[in-house]
Amino acid sequence: MSPTTSDPSPTWATGHVTFLGAGPGDPGLLTLRAVEALARADVLIAEPEVLDVVRTHAKAGVTVLGAEGPGTPAQTVADDASTAVSVPALRDCANLVMEAARSGKRVVRAVSGDPGLDTYATGEMLACAADGLSFEVVPGIAAAVGVPAYAGVPLRDAQGADVRFVDARTASERCWTEVGASDGTVVVSTTLDAVAAAAGELVAAGRKPDTPLTVTVAGTTTRQRTWSATLGTIAQTFKQAKVLPSPEGGRPVIAVVGERSAAAQRDQLSWFESKPLFGWKVLVPRTKEQAASLSDQLSSYGAVPHEVPTIAVEPPRTPQQMERAVKGLVTGRYEWIAFTSVNAVKAVREKFEEYGLDARAFAGIKVAAVGEQTANALIAFGVKPDLVPSGEQSAAGLLEDWPPYDPVFDPIDRVFLPRADIATETLVAGLIELGWEVDDVTAYRTVRASPPPADTREAIKGGGFDAVLFTSSSTVRNLVGIAGKPHNVTVIACIGPATAKTAEEHGLRVDVMSPEPSVHRLAQALADFGARRRTAAIEAGDPVSRPSERRPGARRRRAAP
């Protein structure tokens, strides 16, 4: 008699569900485990408030579904990296999750904060378990813990204390009585317009009206704002600050009650909101590839970078000159090759790939690079530059360090210089003076980029940006040409005197000048400017505000956080 085996699994091909905590809002707070799960997902299901946080880590072709809430049919959301799916009308999100998993897909169900504290995630897990679907939980940073940390409010210290977490929406009278009778720290999840009512519940339950209180909205994001008050004064604080009444009173907030939220202590611990460019919307008029590291640096200062390309790079109209020069690299025509931009590196690399060449073709050739970004682009190509200016990162700086031609030590007297069609002649003339022959080759053309979207143009002209970084004279001319002149409240930061002169010629007031021609020093100079501005406001007893909040009508709009 043949042995038989029974398969306890359901008859359909089952997939797998990952219930994933997306954290309180800052994309950088996603865990490594969360990123790994997202990279493997076939289907991603998330509420709108966390969708942008998680979808950037999903693989191309993932099916993205928006979960609007319990009892509501989900809406399919698709972008360039996503595919729509035909999903029948479903009663709730649990059915949406199970339907996708039953078809054999790997499903990620992303929720705000941590799944263990989500109102509905547990119910969805139970539904999966009852249906025989395998699932796992990837914890996330709960808003009740992450937001106070970003607000500079510790929940415990060396003295220790009970920490109670309360959801004001579901808290019972018994709950309020217990936390009111306690002298520990209370973390209340509520909404902006319900904070005063929660404070009243705590006072009625025994907490003293002068107990310190902090309220944080949009926690862990660059829209974060925190108010310090007491249980008895929070309503008046909101009224005086014109926070309420507001049509956005339903926004979620985290309130921390207890001595550890005292204003004097928060002034010392508020590391996030005190960043020099906190919340500043900074225009970076460069391509996304060029602006990546600069935008990362600005973000580290608390800014919100907005990249707007002002130039587009196109191949030369006649490629034969470039083709001859690249072939000359292989045949030993050149002693040196000098790169003055990332785009020049990219142009040569693309031509190499077209001919089936790689970095080995540079063997025996000395390589020079102007600027840190250009040098890094070469290193990424597998080429370590032999010469980078020790001083000013410019053509003039390169010439200061460039050796004169010496027929004894230099068997070849020729330099290959791949450049833009609009490049100046400074480097060519200087190399000729040093005794070198120069093949000055147009490797790429720069043309004015297309105008940015209408809302970006309006923000530029209407004062919606707090600062603009100009990294060359051409970025000034092109930005004004495609989008208009920045508003006079916008801080103008320029990389050097020539760029500043061009900005002034276009009627712009230059507020910040980089101490040296480096985009990273320019960003640092803007951060120093922001820090001085913040310190001056605090010393004068004025509220810290962004430059864009000084434009006409901005104060009225600011009333709604």
N, C-alpha and C positions, 0 to 999 in steps of 0.2 A: 504494500500500500504506500503510495507516494506521499511524502510529507507535504503539507500545504502551509502556506503562510498567509496571514491576513494583514492587510494594510489599514491601520487605524486612521489614516489621514482621510480627509474628505475626497470625494471623487474628482473635484476640480483641481487643476494644477495651482497649488498655493504659492503665494509670494511671501513677502516679509514686510513688516511695518516697523519703522523706527519713530518713536515719539521723541521729538527733539526740542530741547529748550534753546530758544534763540537769544536769550538774554534780555536785558532791559532796554536796549536801543542802540548802543555803540556796537558797530559791526566787529570791532576788534575784540569784543568780549566773547565771541563764539569760541567754543573749545576746539582743540585739535580733533577730538573724536567726532564732534559735530561736522567739521569740515570734511572729514573722511567719509562720513555717512552721506553727506550731500553729494559728494563726487560720484558715488555709486548709485544714486537714486534714479529710478526710471520715471517715477511720478513724485512731484513735490506739491504738497497741500499746505497752504498757510493763509492766515488772516492777512488782510492788506497791510497792517502796521508792521509786520515782520517780513513780508515778502521780499522787499528790496534788500534786507539784511542777509537773507539766506540764498536768494536765487543766483547771486554772483559766483557762488561756489559750486553750483550744479553743473553737470556736464552738458555739452551741446546736445540738443535733441530731447532734453528732458521735457516731460509733459508737466506744465505748471497749471495748477488749479487753485483758484482763490476760494477760501472757506469764509463765507460771510457770517457764520454763527450757527448755533443750534436751531434746528427746525427750519432753516432757510436753504433753498437749493443753491448749490455752489455754482459760481460763475467761472467759466473757463477763461484763463488769461494766457496769452501767448506773446512771445517776442521773437527776435531773430534766432535765438538759441533754443527755442521751445517749439513743441508741436502740439496742436490742439487734439483733443480726443473726444470721441462721441460717448458721452456719459448720459445715461437715462436720468430723468428727473428723480432726485433722491430726497428722502424725507429729512435727513440731517447729515451732519458731517461724518458721523460714525459709519453710516451706510456708504458714504462716498469713499472713505478709507477702505472699507472691506471690499467694495466692488472692485477697486483697483488691485488690491492684494489677491483676490480670487483669480484674477486673470494671469497670475504668475509674476506680477511686477514687484520690484523693490520700491516700497512707498516710504517717503519721509513726511511725517505729519509734524510741522513746525508750529510751536506756540510761543507766545511772548513769555519771557522769564524762564521758569522751570516747570516741566510737566507735572511734577508732584504738587505744585501749588496752583495749577490751572483749574478753573472751575469745571471744565467739561472733559479734560483729557482722561481722567480716571474712568469716566463712563465709557469713553471710546475704547479704552484698554479692555474693560470688562466685556464690551461687545465683541471685540476681537477674540478674547479668550473663549467666550461662549460659542463663537463660530469656528473654533479650531484653528485660528490663524496665529502664526508665530509672530512675536513682536519683542522689541527691546526698548529700553528707555535711555536716552542720552541726556543727563541732567544739564541744566543751564543755570546761569547766575540769575537768581530771583531779583525782581525789581526792588523788593523790600530790603534786600541786602546791598545790591549794587548801587542803587540811587543814593542812599545815605553816604556811601563811600565816596562817590563823586561830588557830593555836596559838602564834604568835609565834616561829616557828623559821625563820629565813632559810636557804635552801639554798646561797646563795653570798654573798660579800661582796667588798670591794675587793681582798683578797688572792687571790681566785679559788680554785677547787678543782674537781676532777671531781665530778660528781653522778651516782650510779648508782641506777637504779630496779630493785627486785627484787620479784617476786611469789613469796612463800615457798611458795605451794602448788605451783608448777611449777618452782621453781629447781633446777637440777642441781648436782651436786657441783662441777663445773667453775665454775659461776657463783659459788658460795660461796667457792671458792678465789680467784677473781679479785677479788671485792670485799673479801675478807679481807686480801689483800695490798696493797690500795690504801689511801691515807690520805685519800681524798675522802669526801664526804658520801654516805651510803647511805640511801635511802628504801625501807622495806620494807612492802609490803602483806601483811598477815597477819590472824590472828584473835587475840582476847584471850588465849585459852589456849595459843596457839602462839608468843607473843612470846619466852618464855624459851628455847624450842628454837631460834628464829632467832638469838637472842643467843649461844647456845652454838655454833651453826654458825660465826658470825663470829669468836668467840674461838678456836675450833679451827683456823680458817683463818689466824690471825695477828693479829687485832685485839686490842689490849690490853684487859683486863677493866675498866680504869678509864675507858674511852672513854665520854663522855656519851651518853645515850639519852633520847629523849622518846617517849611512847606516847599517842596521841590516839584516843579512841573517840567516835562520833557527831559527827565533825568538821563544822564550819560550821553546826551547829544549836545551839539553846539547850540541848540535852542534852549538849553537848560537855564532855569532861573529859580533862585531860592530866596524866600523871604524868612526873616527871623522875627519872632514876636513872642507872646505868651498866650496861654489858653484864653486869658481874658481880653487880650488886645488884638487877636488875629483878625477879627471882623473889621475893626477900625483901621488896621494896617492895610487891608485889602481896599477899603474904601478910599483912604488917603492916597494910595498908590494908583487908584483908578483901575485896579485889577478886576474888580466886580462893581456893578453888574456887567456881564459880558456874554455875548452869544456863544462863547467858547467855554462857558462855565462847566460844561460836562467833561472837560479834559481830565484824564487820570492824574493824580498826584500821589506822592509819598510824604506823609507827615511824620516827623519824629518828635516825641514828647519826652522830656526829661532833662536833667541837668547837663548831659553831654551834648545837647543841642544849643547850649547857651551861645549868644551872639559873639561874646568875647573869645570863646574857644574856636568858634567857626572861622573867625577872622584869621586865625593862625593856621587852620587846617584846610581852608578852602583852596585846594591846589588846582582844581579844574577850572572853575569860573574866573580865577585870577590869572590865567594864562594871558600873555601880552596881547594877543590878537583874538581873544575869545569871542566867537560869534561873528567875527569880521568876514564879510563876503568879499573875497579878493579875486580880481580878474587877472588871469595869467594869459597874456596874448601870445601863446606858442602852441605848436601842435601837441596832441596828447602824448606822443612818444617823447618829445623834447621836454614836456612839462612834468613828466611822471615824478622824478626825484624832487623837483622844486615843489610840486603840490604836496608831496609827503612831508617835506620840511615845514611848509606853511600849516599843514594839519597838526603837526606837533606843537605849534604855537597856539593852537585853538582856532585857527581860521578855517573858513569853508572855501577852498579854491574852486574857481570856475574857469575852465580852460576854453579859450576862444582862439582858434587858429587865425592868424592874420596873413600868413603866406601859405602857398601850396608849392610843393616841389615837383617839377616835371623833368623828364629826360631832355638832354640837349637836342636842338632841332637837327643838327648834323652829328650823328654819333661816330663818324669815322675817326675823328681826331682822338676821341676817348679810346676807341678800339685799338688804334695804333700804339697809344701810350701803354695800355695794359699789356699788349704783346711785348712791348719793349721792356717791361719789368721782367718778363720771363727770359728774354734773350740777353739780359745784362746791359741794357742801354743806360741805366741810371745808377748813380751812387746813393742818392737820397730820394725819398718821397715825403712830402710834407702835407699833413692834413690840418686844415684850419677849422673844420666843423664836423659835427656828427653826420650831416648830410653827405659830406665828401666821402667819409668812411663807408656809408651805406651805398653810395653810387659805385665805388670801386668794388665793394663786396658783391653787389648784384652782378657786375660785369664778370667777376671771377666765377661766380656760380654759373653764369651763362656759358662760360668756356670750360666748365668742369674743373676749375682750379680751386685751391684752398690756401690757407695761410702759409703753407710751405713755399709758395711762390715768392715770398718776401725774403727768402734765404739769401744772405750776402748783401742785402740792401738796408741802409740805415733809414730809420723811420722817425719822423718828428711829428709832434701833435701840439696844437694850441688848445689849452683848456682841459679841465678835469673830465668833462663829459666826453670830449673827443677821445681822450686817452682811454677812458673806460670802454668806449665803443670798440676801439682797437683791441683791447684786452679780451673783450667778449668774442672777437673774431679770431683770437688766438695769437695776437701780435702784441708784444710788449714794446712800447715806444723807446727809442734810444735817446730822444731829446724832447723834453717838455720845458718851457720857459721857467726859469727859477724865480722870475719876478712877475711883471705884468703879463697876464694871459691874453696876448694880442700879437699881431704881426710884428709890431715894434719890439715887444718883449722877446719874441722868438729870434729876431735878428741880433739882439744883444748877446744871445748865447750861441748863435750859429758860428761854426768855425770857418775861417776863410779857406778858399781852395788852395791846396798845397799839392803840386804835381808829384812830390816825393811820396806822400802818404795816401793820396787819393788817385787811384788808377783811372777813375772816370770823373769827368767834370760836370755832369749833367744832373739836374734836379727835376723830378716830376711833381708838378703842383696841380692836383685836381681841385677845382674851385667852382663857386657859383658864377653865373654869367654877369652878376652885378658887383663882383668883388673889386676892391680897390687895388691899385698898383704898388702899394707900399712894399709888400713882401717881395714882389718880382724885382723892383728897382734895387732893393737892399741886397738881395742875393747876387745880382749882377755886379754890384759894387764890391762884393766879397770875392769876385772872380768866378762865379758859377754861371753855367749856361742853364737856362730855365725853359722847360716845356710847360707853359701856362695853358692848361687844358680846361675847357668848360665841361665839368662833370655833371652839372645839373642846372636847371633854370629855376628861378624863384619868381612866382607870379602872385598877385594879390588873391587872397582866398575869397570865397563867396561870403556874402554878408551873413552874420549869425541870425538866429530866429528873431522874430519881431519883439518877443518879450525881453530878450537879452539886449537888443538895441535900446528899448525903452528904459531898461534898468541902467544902462550906461549913461544915457542922456538925462535921465530923471533922478539920478543920485541913488539908485538902488544898490550900487557897489560901494563898499567902504574904502577900497584901495585898488589901484591898478599898478602892476609891475611892468615897466617898460625895459626890455633887455637889449634894445638896439634902436637906432633912429628909424629903421624901416618899420619896426612894430608900432611906433608912434604914428607915422604917416599912414600905414595901412589900416590901423584900428580906426583912426579918425575918418579915413576914406570909406570904410565898409560899414561903420556903425555910428559915427558921429563923435563929437567931443564929449569927454566925461564931464559930469556935473561938477560945479565948483566946490561942493562939499567933499568930493572924493579925494582921498590922499593919493598924490602922484609920486611914485618912487621910480628913480631912474638909475641905470647901471653905471653911468659915467657922465662926464661933462658934455661930450658930443651928443649923447641921447637927451640930456637935460636941455641943451640948447635947442634941439629940434622940438622938444615939448613946449618950450617957451615961445618958439616961433609959431606954434599952433595955438597960442593963447592959454596954455596950461600953467598953473602954479606948481612948481616943483617943491615938494615937501621933504623928500628923503633922497639922499644920494649915497650910493654904495661907496665904501672907502676904497674898494678896488673892483676891477671889472670881472666880477664873479656873480653868477646868479644866486649862489648860496649866501654870499656875503650881502647881496641885495636883500634877500629875504630876512637875514639876520638884522640888517639895518632897519627894515620895516618893523620887525618885532621890538627892537630897541625904542623906536618911535612910539609904538603902541604902549610899551611899558611906561615911558615917561609921561605919556598922556594920561594913563590910568592913575599914576602916582599923583599927578597934579590935581586931578579931579578929587581924589580921596583927601588930599591935604587941604583943599579948598572947601571940603564938606559937601561937594556936589555929587550927584549920582554918576556912576561910571556908565557912559553911553558910547555907542559906536558912531563914527562919522555920519553914516547914512541916516541916523536918527535926528540929525540936525536939519535935514531938508524940509521944505515947507510941507506941512500935512503929516509928517512922519510921527510927530508926538501924538497926534490923535489916533493913528493906526496902532501905535505902540501900546495903547491902553489894553488891547486884547492880547494876552501873552501867547 
